[in-house]
Amino acid sequence: MHLRLKVILASFVNLLAVSYIDYLTGYQFIFFVLYFIPVSLCGWYLGPLSVLCFSILSGVSWCFIDILSNHQYPAEIIRYCNSLICFLAFATIGLLLQRLRSSLAIQLKVRYDVEKALEEMKCATEESRKLQDQLQVVCAWTKRIHVEGKWVALDEFLRDKLNAKVTYGVSPEAMEEVLNLSKAKESPDP
């Protein structure tokens, strides 16, 4: 059975049980807080709409049981004001629980993301320290670096081992050399 349906059924059964117990005990015993149970279940496992629906059901049930128990008030409006206060209390508790559950889920996700980032940083730091501790051999002619038994291009080493972003440009010395070579080709030798 789907979790949502289970929670709704459990909330209904709980509301019926609490209402029946409240009816049996009469208005002398205060069972007001027990009406929070079905609303809290909805707040923890379901969304705000379910909380509001069960808050209304709990408020109506409380009012109906209050009428059946022959609780006399100086004015009938007090009964309905009490029912409204009950509804507001049920809704507040349910929505607070729903918000708490949502905040806990966000907190768990953030904690997971932080732990993942720390693990990645730890691996990167270990790799960096390993590279710092080793003597790096660079070919004098090809400018390739010897890594784990292979000769790799320097940009590949930077990208793969240090996670560096590599782009290409021309140094001023290389540009001057290229310009001097092109001038030398253009001017005829005497």
GUMARRO-785767 format. One record per residue: x, y, z of N, C-alpha, C in turn; residue in one letter. Coordinates in nm, 3 decimals. Layout:
BEGIN
nc1 | nc2 | nc3 | cac1 | cac2 | cac3 | cc1 | cc2 | cc3 | r
X | Y | Z | X | Y | Z | X | Y | Z | A
...
//
This chain:
BEGIN
nc1 | nc2 | nc3 | cac1 | cac2 | cac3 | cc1 | cc2 | cc3 | r
0.085 | -0.118 | 0.000 | 0.000 | 0.000 | 0.000 | 0.090 | 0.125 | 0.000 | M
0.050 | 0.223 | -0.068 | 0.125 | 0.347 | -0.082 | 0.131 | 0.421 | 0.053 | H
0.245 | 0.484 | 0.083 | 0.265 | 0.552 | 0.212 | 0.159 | 0.660 | 0.235 | L
0.129 | 0.735 | 0.133 | 0.030 | 0.844 | 0.147 | -0.105 | 0.789 | 0.194 | R
-0.148 | 0.680 | 0.132 | -0.276 | 0.620 | 0.168 | -0.271 | 0.565 | 0.311 | L
-0.159 | 0.504 | 0.347 | -0.143 | 0.452 | 0.484 | -0.153 | 0.563 | 0.588 | K
-0.089 | 0.675 | 0.561 | -0.092 | 0.787 | 0.655 | -0.233 | 0.843 | 0.667 | V
-0.302 | 0.856 | 0.555 | -0.438 | 0.908 | 0.558 | -0.530 | 0.814 | 0.637 | I
-0.518 | 0.683 | 0.611 | -0.600 | 0.586 | 0.685 | -0.566 | 0.588 | 0.834 | L
-0.436 | 0.592 | 0.867 | -0.396 | 0.597 | 1.008 | -0.449 | 0.723 | 1.074 | A
-0.448 | 0.834 | 1.004 | -0.498 | 0.960 | 1.060 | -0.649 | 0.953 | 1.084 | S
-0.722 | 0.895 | 0.987 | -0.868 | 0.880 | 1.005 | -0.899 | 0.789 | 1.123 | F
-0.833 | 0.676 | 1.129 | -0.857 | 0.581 | 1.240 | -0.825 | 0.648 | 1.373 | V
-0.714 | 0.719 | 1.378 | -0.674 | 0.787 | 1.500 | -0.776 | 0.894 | 1.538 | N
-0.822 | 0.971 | 1.440 | -0.922 | 1.075 | 1.468 | -1.051 | 1.014 | 1.520 | L
-1.093 | 0.902 | 1.460 | -1.214 | 0.835 | 1.508 | -1.196 | 0.784 | 1.650 | L
-1.079 | 0.725 | 1.679 | -1.053 | 0.672 | 1.813 | -1.049 | 0.784 | 1.917 | A
-0.982 | 0.891 | 1.885 | -0.973 | 1.004 | 1.978 | -1.111 | 1.065 | 1.999 | V
-1.188 | 1.079 | 1.893 | -1.323 | 1.135 | 1.905 | -1.411 | 1.046 | 1.993 | S
-1.399 | 0.916 | 1.975 | -1.480 | 0.823 | 2.055 | -1.440 | 0.830 | 2.202 | Y
-1.311 | 0.831 | 2.229 | -1.264 | 0.840 | 2.368 | -1.309 | 0.973 | 2.429 | I
-1.299 | 1.079 | 2.352 | -1.343 | 1.210 | 2.400 | -1.494 | 1.208 | 2.429 | D
-1.569 | 1.143 | 2.345 | -1.714 | 1.134 | 2.366 | -1.745 | 1.055 | 2.493 | Y
-1.674 | 0.941 | 2.513 | -1.699 | 0.857 | 2.630 | -1.665 | 0.928 | 2.761 | L
-1.561 | 1.007 | 2.760 | -1.517 | 1.072 | 2.884 | -1.592 | 1.201 | 2.912 | T
-1.657 | 1.256 | 2.811 | -1.733 | 1.378 | 2.832 | -1.643 | 1.501 | 2.832 | G
-1.704 | 1.614 | 2.859 | -1.626 | 1.738 | 2.852 | -1.546 | 1.763 | 2.980 | Y
-1.562 | 1.677 | 3.083 | -1.487 | 1.697 | 3.206 | -1.337 | 1.670 | 3.187 | Q
-1.304 | 1.574 | 3.101 | -1.164 | 1.543 | 3.072 | -1.125 | 1.613 | 2.943 | F
-1.007 | 1.669 | 2.944 | -0.962 | 1.743 | 2.826 | -0.876 | 1.650 | 2.739 | I
-0.929 | 1.614 | 2.624 | -0.856 | 1.531 | 2.529 | -0.819 | 1.613 | 2.405 | F
-0.819 | 1.741 | 2.421 | -0.789 | 1.833 | 2.312 | -0.655 | 1.800 | 2.245 | F
-0.552 | 1.772 | 2.324 | -0.418 | 1.750 | 2.268 | -0.412 | 1.622 | 2.184 | V
-0.498 | 1.525 | 2.211 | -0.495 | 1.401 | 2.133 | -0.539 | 1.423 | 1.989 | L
-0.614 | 1.530 | 1.966 | -0.654 | 1.563 | 1.828 | -0.534 | 1.610 | 1.744 | Y
-0.425 | 1.642 | 1.810 | -0.303 | 1.680 | 1.737 | -0.239 | 1.561 | 1.666 | F
-0.266 | 1.440 | 1.711 | -0.199 | 1.322 | 1.656 | -0.228 | 1.304 | 1.506 | I
-0.354 | 1.299 | 1.463 | -0.376 | 1.281 | 1.318 | -0.323 | 1.397 | 1.235 | P
-0.334 | 1.517 | 1.290 | -0.282 | 1.634 | 1.218 | -0.129 | 1.627 | 1.209 | V
-0.067 | 1.582 | 1.316 | 0.080 | 1.569 | 1.318 | 0.128 | 1.463 | 1.220 | S
0.054 | 1.354 | 1.210 | 0.089 | 1.251 | 1.111 | 0.087 | 1.308 | 0.970 | L
-0.017 | 1.384 | 0.941 | -0.026 | 1.448 | 0.809 | 0.085 | 1.551 | 0.790 | C
0.116 | 1.625 | 0.896 | 0.221 | 1.725 | 0.887 | 0.357 | 1.664 | 0.862 | G
0.383 | 1.548 | 0.920 | 0.514 | 1.487 | 0.906 | 0.529 | 1.415 | 0.772 | W
0.425 | 1.346 | 0.730 | 0.438 | 1.261 | 0.611 | 0.375 | 1.318 | 0.484 | Y
0.281 | 1.411 | 0.498 | 0.211 | 1.464 | 0.381 | 0.234 | 1.614 | 0.370 | L
0.166 | 1.678 | 0.281 | 0.186 | 1.820 | 0.257 | 0.091 | 1.909 | 0.334 | G
0.103 | 2.038 | 0.311 | 0.019 | 2.136 | 0.383 | -0.131 | 2.123 | 0.355 | P
-0.167 | 2.081 | 0.236 | -0.309 | 2.065 | 0.205 | -0.372 | 1.957 | 0.293 | L
-0.301 | 1.846 | 0.311 | -0.350 | 1.739 | 0.398 | -0.361 | 1.787 | 0.543 | S
-0.264 | 1.867 | 0.585 | -0.267 | 1.922 | 0.721 | -0.391 | 2.007 | 0.740 | V
-0.419 | 2.094 | 0.644 | -0.536 | 2.181 | 0.657 | -0.666 | 2.100 | 0.656 | L
-0.673 | 1.998 | 0.569 | -0.794 | 1.914 | 0.565 | -0.815 | 1.842 | 0.697 | C
-0.709 | 1.784 | 0.753 | -0.725 | 1.713 | 0.880 | -0.743 | 1.809 | 0.997 | F
-0.693 | 1.931 | 0.985 | -0.718 | 2.031 | 1.089 | -0.867 | 2.066 | 1.091 | S
-0.925 | 2.080 | 0.974 | -1.069 | 2.108 | 0.964 | -1.148 | 1.990 | 1.019 | I
-1.111 | 1.867 | 0.977 | -1.182 | 1.748 | 1.027 | -1.170 | 1.736 | 1.179 | L
-1.051 | 1.762 | 1.231 | -1.031 | 1.754 | 1.376 | -1.111 | 1.861 | 1.449 | S
-1.112 | 1.983 | 1.395 | -1.190 | 2.090 | 1.456 | -1.339 | 2.061 | 1.454 | G
-1.388 | 2.010 | 1.341 | -1.530 | 1.976 | 1.329 | -1.563 | 1.860 | 1.423 | V
-1.475 | 1.761 | 1.429 | -1.497 | 1.647 | 1.518 | -1.500 | 1.692 | 1.664 | S
-1.406 | 1.778 | 1.700 | -1.404 | 1.828 | 1.837 | -1.534 | 1.902 | 1.870 | W
-1.580 | 1.985 | 1.779 | -1.704 | 2.060 | 1.798 | -1.824 | 1.965 | 1.808 | C
-1.828 | 1.866 | 1.720 | -1.939 | 1.770 | 1.720 | -1.942 | 1.692 | 1.851 | F
-1.826 | 1.648 | 1.899 | -1.820 | 1.573 | 2.026 | -1.859 | 1.665 | 2.141 | I
-1.819 | 1.790 | 2.134 | -1.857 | 1.887 | 2.237 | -2.008 | 1.904 | 2.242 | D
-2.071 | 1.905 | 2.126 | -2.218 | 1.916 | 2.120 | -2.283 | 1.790 | 2.177 | I
-2.231 | 1.672 | 2.137 | -2.288 | 1.545 | 2.184 | -2.271 | 1.526 | 2.334 | L
-2.166 | 1.583 | 2.391 | -2.143 | 1.565 | 2.535 | -2.226 | 1.663 | 2.620 | S
-2.312 | 1.741 | 2.556 | -2.400 | 1.836 | 2.624 | -2.325 | 1.939 | 2.708 | N
-2.212 | 1.979 | 2.659 | -2.136 | 2.084 | 2.727 | -2.211 | 2.215 | 2.709 | H
-2.248 | 2.277 | 2.820 | -2.327 | 2.399 | 2.815 | -2.235 | 2.521 | 2.825 | Q
-2.259 | 2.616 | 2.740 | -2.184 | 2.743 | 2.740 | -2.283 | 2.855 | 2.768 | Y
-2.234 | 2.967 | 2.822 | -2.324 | 3.081 | 2.844 | -2.385 | 3.132 | 2.714 | P
-2.307 | 3.121 | 2.606 | -2.358 | 3.159 | 2.474 | -2.304 | 3.058 | 2.373 | A
-2.388 | 3.019 | 2.279 | -2.350 | 2.916 | 2.181 | -2.232 | 2.958 | 2.095 | E
-2.213 | 3.087 | 2.078 | -2.102 | 3.138 | 1.996 | -1.967 | 3.096 | 2.055 | I
-1.962 | 3.077 | 2.186 | -1.836 | 3.037 | 2.252 | -1.792 | 2.900 | 2.201 | I
-1.888 | 2.808 | 2.182 | -1.855 | 2.675 | 2.130 | -1.785 | 2.687 | 1.994 | R
-1.840 | 2.773 | 1.909 | -1.786 | 2.786 | 1.774 | -1.653 | 2.862 | 1.774 | Y
-1.639 | 2.955 | 1.866 | -1.510 | 3.023 | 1.881 | -1.404 | 2.924 | 1.930 | C
-1.443 | 2.838 | 2.025 | -1.350 | 2.734 | 2.072 | -1.312 | 2.640 | 1.959 | N
-1.408 | 2.606 | 1.877 | -1.380 | 2.517 | 1.762 | -1.283 | 2.584 | 1.664 | S
-1.302 | 2.712 | 1.642 | -1.212 | 2.786 | 1.554 | -1.072 | 2.791 | 1.614 | L
-1.062 | 2.813 | 1.744 | -0.932 | 2.813 | 1.810 | -0.866 | 2.675 | 1.799 | I
-0.946 | 2.571 | 1.816 | -0.893 | 2.434 | 1.801 | -0.839 | 2.414 | 1.659 | C
-0.918 | 2.453 | 1.560 | -0.874 | 2.440 | 1.421 | -0.742 | 2.513 | 1.400 | F
-0.732 | 2.636 | 1.449 | -0.609 | 2.714 | 1.432 | -0.490 | 2.647 | 1.501 | L
-0.514 | 2.592 | 1.619 | -0.406 | 2.522 | 1.690 | -0.364 | 2.397 | 1.614 | A
-0.462 | 2.320 | 1.565 | -0.430 | 2.198 | 1.489 | -0.351 | 2.233 | 1.363 | F
-0.398 | 2.333 | 1.291 | -0.331 | 2.374 | 1.167 | -0.190 | 2.424 | 1.194 | A
-0.173 | 2.502 | 1.300 | -0.041 | 2.556 | 1.334 | 0.057 | 2.444 | 1.364 | T
0.017 | 2.350 | 1.448 | 0.106 | 2.239 | 1.484 | 0.137 | 2.154 | 1.361 | I
0.036 | 2.123 | 1.283 | 0.058 | 2.041 | 1.163 | 0.151 | 2.108 | 1.064 | G
0.129 | 2.237 | 1.039 | 0.214 | 2.309 | 0.943 | 0.356 | 2.327 | 0.996 | L
0.369 | 2.348 | 1.126 | 0.503 | 2.356 | 1.185 | 0.578 | 2.223 | 1.171 | L
0.509 | 2.113 | 1.194 | 0.573 | 1.982 | 1.177 | 0.610 | 1.957 | 1.031 | L
0.521 | 1.997 | 0.941 | 0.551 | 1.980 | 0.798 | 0.673 | 2.062 | 0.760 | Q
0.683 | 2.183 | 0.811 | 0.797 | 2.271 | 0.784 | 0.925 | 2.215 | 0.847 | R
0.913 | 2.160 | 0.966 | 1.028 | 2.099 | 1.033 | 1.082 | 1.982 | 0.952 | L
0.992 | 1.898 | 0.904 | 1.035 | 1.783 | 0.823 | 1.103 | 1.831 | 0.696 | R
1.048 | 1.932 | 0.633 | 1.107 | 1.988 | 0.511 | 1.246 | 2.045 | 0.540 | S
1.258 | 2.117 | 0.651 | 1.389 | 2.174 | 0.689 | 1.491 | 2.064 | 0.717 | S
1.448 | 1.958 | 0.781 | 1.539 | 1.846 | 0.809 | 1.587 | 1.780 | 0.679 | L
1.496 | 1.768 | 0.583 | 1.535 | 1.709 | 0.454 | 1.637 | 1.798 | 0.384 | A
1.614 | 1.928 | 0.387 | 1.710 | 2.022 | 0.325 | 1.844 | 2.014 | 0.398 | I
1.839 | 2.009 | 0.530 | 1.963 | 2.000 | 0.608 | 2.040 | 1.872 | 0.575 | Q
1.971 | 1.761 | 0.562 | 2.038 | 1.635 | 0.527 | 2.102 | 1.642 | 0.388 | L
2.034 | 1.704 | 0.294 | 2.089 | 1.718 | 0.159 | 2.213 | 1.807 | 0.161 | K
2.205 | 1.917 | 0.233 | 2.321 | 2.007 | 0.243 | 2.438 | 1.936 | 0.311 | V
2.409 | 1.860 | 0.416 | 2.515 | 1.785 | 0.485 | 2.579 | 1.684 | 0.389 | R
2.498 | 1.616 | 0.311 | 2.551 | 1.520 | 0.214 | 2.640 | 1.591 | 0.111 | Y
2.593 | 1.706 | 0.061 | 2.672 | 1.782 | -0.037 | 2.803 | 1.830 | 0.022 | D
2.801 | 1.875 | 0.148 | 2.924 | 1.921 | 0.213 | 3.021 | 1.804 | 0.233 | V
2.969 | 1.690 | 0.276 | 3.055 | 1.572 | 0.295 | 3.116 | 1.528 | 0.162 | E
3.037 | 1.533 | 0.056 | 3.087 | 1.497 | -0.077 | 3.196 | 1.594 | -0.121 | K
3.173 | 1.723 | -0.101 | 3.274 | 1.824 | -0.138 | 3.401 | 1.808 | -0.056 | A
3.386 | 1.778 | 0.073 | 3.504 | 1.757 | 0.158 | 3.583 | 1.634 | 0.113 | L
3.512 | 1.530 | 0.074 | 3.580 | 1.408 | 0.025 | 3.655 | 1.437 | -0.105 | E
3.593 | 1.512 | -0.195 | 3.660 | 1.550 | -0.319 | 3.783 | 1.636 | -0.291 | E
3.768 | 1.728 | -0.196 | 3.881 | 1.815 | -0.161 | 3.993 | 1.733 | -0.097 | M
3.957 | 1.636 | -0.016 | 4.057 | 1.549 | 0.047 | 4.134 | 1.471 | -0.059 | K
4.062 | 1.416 | -0.155 | 4.128 | 1.341 | -0.264 | 4.219 | 1.432 | -0.345 | C
4.172 | 1.552 | -0.375 | 4.253 | 1.646 | -0.452 | 4.377 | 1.688 | -0.374 | A
4.362 | 1.708 | -0.245 | 4.476 | 1.746 | -0.161 | 4.578 | 1.633 | -0.154 | T
4.528 | 1.509 | -0.140 | 4.619 | 1.394 | -0.137 | 4.695 | 1.381 | -0.268 | E
4.625 | 1.398 | -0.379 | 4.689 | 1.389 | -0.511 | 4.792 | 1.501 | -0.527 | E
4.757 | 1.620 | -0.483 | 4.850 | 1.733 | -0.493 | 4.974 | 1.710 | -0.407 | S
4.956 | 1.661 | -0.286 | 5.071 | 1.632 | -0.199 | 5.158 | 1.522 | -0.257 | R
5.093 | 1.422 | -0.315 | 5.169 | 1.313 | -0.376 | 5.256 | 1.367 | -0.489 | K
5.199 | 1.456 | -0.570 | 5.275 | 1.514 | -0.680 | 5.386 | 1.606 | -0.628 | L
5.360 | 1.678 | -0.519 | 5.461 | 1.767 | -0.463 | 5.578 | 1.689 | -0.405 | Q
5.550 | 1.572 | -0.349 | 5.655 | 1.491 | -0.287 | 5.742 | 1.420 | -0.390 | D
5.691 | 1.401 | -0.508 | 5.766 | 1.329 | -0.611 | 5.847 | 1.426 | -0.696 | Q
5.956 | 1.376 | -0.745 | 6.038 | 1.453 | -0.841 | 5.972 | 1.436 | -0.977 | L
5.938 | 1.548 | -1.042 | 5.873 | 1.543 | -1.171 | 5.979 | 1.554 | -1.280 | Q
5.980 | 1.457 | -1.370 | 6.078 | 1.453 | -1.479 | 6.012 | 1.507 | -1.606 | V
6.074 | 1.611 | -1.663 | 6.023 | 1.674 | -1.784 | 6.127 | 1.655 | -1.894 | V
6.083 | 1.609 | -2.011 | 6.174 | 1.590 | -2.126 | 6.224 | 1.727 | -2.172 | C
6.352 | 1.738 | -2.188 | 6.414 | 1.866 | -2.227 | 6.376 | 1.905 | -2.369 | A
6.350 | 1.809 | -2.458 | 6.319 | 1.843 | -2.597 | 6.169 | 1.857 | -2.623 | W
6.092 | 1.758 | -2.577 | 5.948 | 1.759 | -2.610 | 5.863 | 1.830 | -2.505 | T
5.921 | 1.861 | -2.391 | 5.851 | 1.925 | -2.280 | 5.735 | 1.839 | -2.228 | K
5.748 | 1.707 | -2.247 | 5.650 | 1.613 | -2.193 | 5.695 | 1.574 | -2.052 | R
5.597 | 1.535 | -1.968 | 5.627 | 1.501 | -1.830 | 5.605 | 1.352 | -1.809 | I
5.694 | 1.291 | -1.731 | 5.687 | 1.148 | -1.706 | 5.598 | 1.124 | -1.584 | H
5.481 | 1.059 | -1.608 | 5.383 | 1.034 | -1.502 | 5.339 | 0.888 | -1.510 | V
5.360 | 0.817 | -1.400 | 5.314 | 0.678 | -1.387 | 5.356 | 0.592 | -1.506 | E
5.482 | 0.606 | -1.545 | 5.537 | 0.522 | -1.651 | 5.507 | 0.567 | -1.793 | G
5.440 | 0.681 | -1.810 | 5.407 | 0.731 | -1.943 | 5.456 | 0.874 | -1.957 | K
5.487 | 0.911 | -2.081 | 5.521 | 1.050 | -2.111 | 5.396 | 1.117 | -2.165 | W
5.350 | 1.220 | -2.094 | 5.227 | 1.288 | -2.134 | 5.256 | 1.436 | -2.156 | V
5.174 | 1.498 | -2.238 | 5.189 | 1.641 | -2.264 | 5.161 | 1.718 | -2.134 | A
5.226 | 1.831 | -2.119 | 5.214 | 1.910 | -1.998 | 5.069 | 1.955 | -1.976 | L
5.000 | 1.994 | -2.083 | 4.860 | 2.036 | -2.066 | 4.771 | 1.920 | -2.022 | D
4.801 | 1.800 | -2.070 | 4.725 | 1.682 | -2.028 | 4.750 | 1.654 | -1.880 | E
4.874 | 1.668 | -1.838 | 4.909 | 1.648 | -1.697 | 4.835 | 1.749 | -1.610 | F
4.838 | 1.874 | -1.648 | 4.771 | 1.978 | -1.570 | 4.620 | 1.954 | -1.562 | L
4.562 | 1.913 | -1.674 | 4.418 | 1.890 | -1.681 | 4.378 | 1.765 | -1.602 | R
4.451 | 1.653 | -1.621 | 4.411 | 1.526 | -1.562 | 4.451 | 1.511 | -1.415 | D
4.568 | 1.559 | -1.381 | 4.619 | 1.538 | -1.245 | 4.586 | 1.652 | -1.150 | K
4.582 | 1.774 | -1.200 | 4.559 | 1.889 | -1.113 | 4.423 | 1.954 | -1.136 | L
4.345 | 1.898 | -1.228 | 4.213 | 1.952 | -1.261 | 4.219 | 2.099 | -1.300 | N
4.328 | 2.136 | -1.365 | 4.346 | 2.274 | -1.408 | 4.282 | 2.293 | -1.545 | A
4.227 | 2.411 | -1.567 | 4.172 | 2.444 | -1.698 | 4.286 | 2.502 | -1.780 | K
4.305 | 2.448 | -1.899 | 4.419 | 2.487 | -1.982 | 4.369 | 2.552 | -2.110 | V
4.432 | 2.661 | -2.147 | 4.406 | 2.725 | -2.274 | 4.542 | 2.757 | -2.336 | T
4.542 | 2.798 | -2.459 | 4.668 | 2.821 | -2.529 | 4.682 | 2.967 | -2.567 | Y
4.805 | 3.012 | -2.567 | 4.840 | 3.146 | -2.608 | 4.983 | 3.144 | -2.659 | G
5.035 | 3.259 | -2.695 | 5.173 | 3.269 | -2.746 | 5.248 | 3.365 | -2.655 | V
5.362 | 3.320 | -2.605 | 5.442 | 3.405 | -2.518 | 5.509 | 3.514 | -2.601 | S
5.547 | 3.625 | -2.538 | 5.614 | 3.733 | -2.611 | 5.744 | 3.686 | -2.676 | P
5.818 | 3.599 | -2.609 | 5.943 | 3.549 | -2.664 | 5.919 | 3.468 | -2.791 | E
5.816 | 3.382 | -2.787 | 5.784 | 3.301 | -2.904 | 5.737 | 3.389 | -3.018 | A
5.657 | 3.491 | -2.988 | 5.607 | 3.582 | -3.090 | 5.724 | 3.656 | -3.155 | M
5.819 | 3.700 | -3.073 | 5.935 | 3.771 | -3.126 | 6.018 | 3.680 | -3.216 | E
6.031 | 3.555 | -3.174 | 6.108 | 3.458 | -3.253 | 6.040 | 3.432 | -3.387 | E
5.908 | 3.419 | -3.385 | 5.834 | 3.396 | -3.509 | 5.848 | 3.518 | -3.601 | V
5.836 | 3.637 | -3.546 | 5.850 | 3.758 | -3.627 | 5.991 | 3.769 | -3.685 | L
6.091 | 3.737 | -3.605 | 6.230 | 3.742 | -3.654 | 6.252 | 3.640 | -3.764 | N
6.192 | 3.521 | -3.753 | 6.206 | 3.419 | -3.857 | 6.138 | 3.465 | -3.986 | L
6.019 | 3.527 | -3.972 | 5.949 | 3.572 | -4.093 | 6.023 | 3.688 | -4.157 | S
6.088 | 3.776 | -4.080 | 6.167 | 3.885 | -4.135 | 6.290 | 3.830 | -4.206 | K
6.346 | 3.727 | -4.146 | 6.466 | 3.667 | -4.205 | 6.433 | 3.602 | -4.336 | A
6.316 | 3.544 | -4.349 | 6.276 | 3.479 | -4.476 | 6.245 | 3.585 | -4.581 | K
6.190 | 3.699 | -4.541 | 6.153 | 3.803 | -4.634 | 6.277 | 3.876 | -4.689 | E
6.374 | 3.894 | -4.604 | 6.492 | 3.968 | -4.652 | 6.592 | 3.869 | -4.716 | S
6.634 | 3.902 | -4.838 | 6.728 | 3.812 | -4.908 | 6.867 | 3.826 | -4.846 | P
6.940 | 3.720 | -4.842 | 7.078 | 3.721 | -4.790 | 7.171 | 3.776 | -4.898 | D
7.268 | 3.864 | -4.860 | 7.358 | 3.923 | -4.960 | 7.462 | 3.827 | -5.004 | P
//
